[in-house]
Amino acid sequence: MIINRLMHASIDVAVIAPTALKKAATTSGRADKQMMLDAVPADDREQLSKIGKTKGRYDLADAYHLAPLQF
């Protein structure tokens, strides 16, 4: 539904496999959540570390890596 709405609004959508994101961020397609967080630059990682695990810390780390990618 989200993809459909974005496309309807003329927003380009790319579906990126989790393994592709992990490989781009850490050079390993099998990176775990902590490895993805560790791959964030120190200043930004410090900010993300203030966010609780249950509040989306690891999701934000994934989003951090996803933002600049252009597949």
FILUMMI-156286 format. One record per residue: residue in one letter; residue number from 1; x, y, z of N, C-alpha, C in turn. Coordinates in Angstrom, 1 decimal. Layout:
REM residues N
NODE  residuo  num     n.u     n.v     n.w    ca.u    ca.v    ca.w     c.u     c.v     c.w
NODE        a  NUM       X       Y       Z       X       Y       Z       X       Y       Z
...
REM end
This chain:
REM residues 71
NODE  residuo  num     n.u     n.v     n.w    ca.u    ca.v    ca.w     c.u     c.v     c.w
NODE        m    1     0.8    -1.2     0.0     0.0     0.0     0.0     0.9     1.3     0.0
NODE        i    2     1.9     1.2     0.8     2.8     2.4     0.9     3.5     2.7    -0.5
NODE        i    3     4.0     1.6    -1.1     4.7     1.7    -2.4     3.7     2.2    -3.4
NODE        n    4     2.5     1.7    -3.4     1.4     2.1    -4.3     1.2     3.6    -4.2
NODE        r    5     1.0     4.1    -3.0     0.7     5.5    -2.7     1.9     6.4    -3.2
NODE        l    6     3.1     5.9    -2.9     4.3     6.7    -3.3     4.4     6.8    -4.8
NODE        m    7     4.2     5.7    -5.5     4.2     5.7    -6.9     3.1     6.5    -7.5
NODE        h    8     1.9     6.5    -6.9     0.8     7.3    -7.4     1.1     8.8    -7.3
NODE        a    9     2.0     9.1    -6.3     2.4    10.5    -6.1     3.6    10.9    -6.9
NODE        s   10     3.9    10.0    -7.8     5.1    10.2    -8.7     6.4    10.3    -8.0
NODE        i   11     6.5     9.5    -6.9     7.8     9.4    -6.1     8.4     8.0    -6.5
NODE        d   12     9.7     8.1    -6.9    10.4     6.9    -7.3    10.6     6.0    -6.1
NODE        v   13    10.4     4.7    -6.3    10.5     3.7    -5.2    11.5     2.7    -5.6
NODE        a   14    12.4     2.3    -4.7    13.3     1.2    -5.0    13.2     0.3    -3.8
NODE        v   15    13.1    -1.0    -4.1    13.0    -2.0    -3.1    14.4    -2.6    -2.9
NODE        i   16    15.0    -2.5    -1.8    16.3    -2.9    -1.5    16.3    -4.0    -0.5
NODE        a   17    16.9    -5.1    -0.9    17.0    -6.3     0.0    17.8    -6.0     1.2
NODE        p   18    17.4    -6.5     2.3    18.2    -6.3     3.6    19.7    -6.7     3.4
NODE        t   19    19.9    -7.8     2.7    21.3    -8.2     2.6    22.1    -7.2     1.8
NODE        a   20    21.5    -6.6     0.8    22.2    -5.6     0.0    22.5    -4.4     0.8
NODE        l   21    21.6    -3.9     1.7    21.8    -2.8     2.5    23.0    -3.1     3.5
NODE        k   22    22.9    -4.3     4.1    23.9    -4.7     5.1    25.3    -4.8     4.4
NODE        k   23    25.4    -5.3     3.2    26.7    -5.4     2.5    27.2    -4.0     2.2
NODE        a   24    26.3    -3.1     1.7    26.8    -1.7     1.4    27.3    -1.0     2.7
NODE        a   25    26.7    -1.3     3.8    27.1    -0.6     5.0    28.3    -1.2     5.7
NODE        t   26    28.4    -2.5     5.7    29.4    -3.2     6.5    30.3    -4.1     5.7
NODE        t   27    30.1    -4.3     4.4    30.8    -5.3     3.5    30.4    -6.7     3.8
NODE        s   28    29.4    -6.9     4.7    28.9    -8.3     5.0    27.4    -8.3     4.8
NODE        g   29    26.9    -9.1     4.0    25.4    -9.3     3.8    24.8    -9.9     5.0
NODE        r   30    25.6   -10.4     5.9    25.1   -11.1     7.1    25.3   -10.3     8.4
NODE        a   31    25.5    -9.0     8.3    25.7    -8.2     9.4    24.5    -8.2    10.4
NODE        d   32    24.8    -8.2    11.7    23.7    -8.2    12.6    23.4    -6.8    13.0
NODE        k   33    22.4    -6.6    13.9    21.9    -5.2    14.2    23.0    -4.4    14.8
NODE        q   34    23.8    -5.0    15.7    24.9    -4.2    16.3    26.0    -3.8    15.3
NODE        m   35    26.3    -4.7    14.3    27.3    -4.4    13.3    26.8    -3.2    12.5
NODE        m   36    25.5    -3.2    12.2    24.9    -2.0    11.4    25.1    -0.7    12.2
NODE        l   37    24.8    -0.8    13.5    24.9     0.4    14.4    26.4     0.8    14.4
NODE        d   38    27.3    -0.2    14.6    28.7     0.1    14.7    29.3     0.8    13.4
NODE        a   39    28.6     0.5    12.3    29.1     1.1    11.0    28.6     2.6    10.8
NODE        v   40    27.8     3.1    11.7    27.4     4.5    11.7    28.6     5.3    12.2
NODE        p   41    28.9     6.5    11.6    30.0     7.3    12.1    29.8     7.6    13.6
NODE        a   42    31.0     7.8    14.3    31.0     7.9    15.7    30.0     9.0    16.3
NODE        d   43    30.0    10.2    15.7    29.2    11.2    16.2    27.7    10.9    16.1
NODE        d   44    27.3    10.3    15.0    25.9     9.9    14.8    25.6     8.7    15.6
NODE        r   45    26.5     7.8    15.7    26.3     6.6    16.5    26.0     6.9    18.0
NODE        e   46    26.8     8.0    18.5    26.6     8.4    19.8    25.1     8.9    20.0
NODE        q   47    24.6     9.6    19.1    23.2    10.1    19.1    22.2     8.9    19.1
NODE        l   48    22.5     8.0    18.2    21.6     6.8    18.1    21.6     6.0    19.4
NODE        s   49    22.8     5.9    20.0    22.9     5.1    21.2    22.1     5.6    22.4
NODE        k   50    21.7     6.9    22.3    20.8     7.5    23.3    19.4     7.0    23.2
NODE        i   51    19.1     6.4    22.1    17.7     5.9    21.8    17.6     4.4    22.2
NODE        g   52    16.6     4.1    23.0    16.5     2.7    23.4    16.3     1.7    22.3
NODE        k   53    16.7     0.5    22.6    16.6    -0.6    21.6    15.1    -0.8    21.2
NODE        t   54    14.2    -0.7    22.2    12.8    -0.9    21.9    12.2     0.4    21.3
NODE        k   55    12.9     1.4    21.2    12.4     2.7    20.6    12.8     2.9    19.2
NODE        g   56    13.6     1.9    18.7    13.9     1.9    17.3    15.4     2.2    16.9
NODE        r   57    16.3     2.1    17.9    17.7     2.4    17.7    18.2     1.7    16.4
NODE        y   58    18.0     0.4    16.3    18.5    -0.4    15.2    17.8     0.0    13.9
NODE        d   59    16.5     0.3    13.9    15.8     0.7    12.7    16.4     2.0    12.2
NODE        l   60    16.7     2.9    13.1    17.3     4.2    12.7    18.7     4.0    12.1
NODE        a   61    19.5     3.0    12.7    20.8     2.7    12.1    20.6     2.2    10.7
NODE        d   62    19.6     1.4    10.4    19.4     0.9     9.1    19.0     2.0     8.2
NODE        a   63    18.1     2.9     8.7    17.6     4.0     7.9    18.8     5.0     7.6
NODE        y   64    19.7     5.1     8.5    20.9     6.0     8.3    21.7     5.5     7.1
NODE        h   65    21.9     4.2     7.0    22.6     3.6     5.9    21.8     3.6     4.6
NODE        l   66    20.5     3.5     4.7    19.6     3.5     3.5    19.5     4.8     2.8
NODE        a   67    19.5     5.9     3.6    19.3     7.2     3.1    20.1     7.6     1.9
NODE        p   68    21.5     7.4     1.9    22.3     7.9     0.8    22.4     6.9    -0.4
NODE        l   69    21.9     5.7    -0.2    22.0     4.7    -1.3    21.2     5.0    -2.5
NODE        q   70    21.7     4.8    -3.6    21.0     4.9    -4.9    21.3     3.6    -5.7
NODE        f   71    20.3     2.7    -5.7    20.4     1.5    -6.4    19.8     1.6    -7.8
REM end
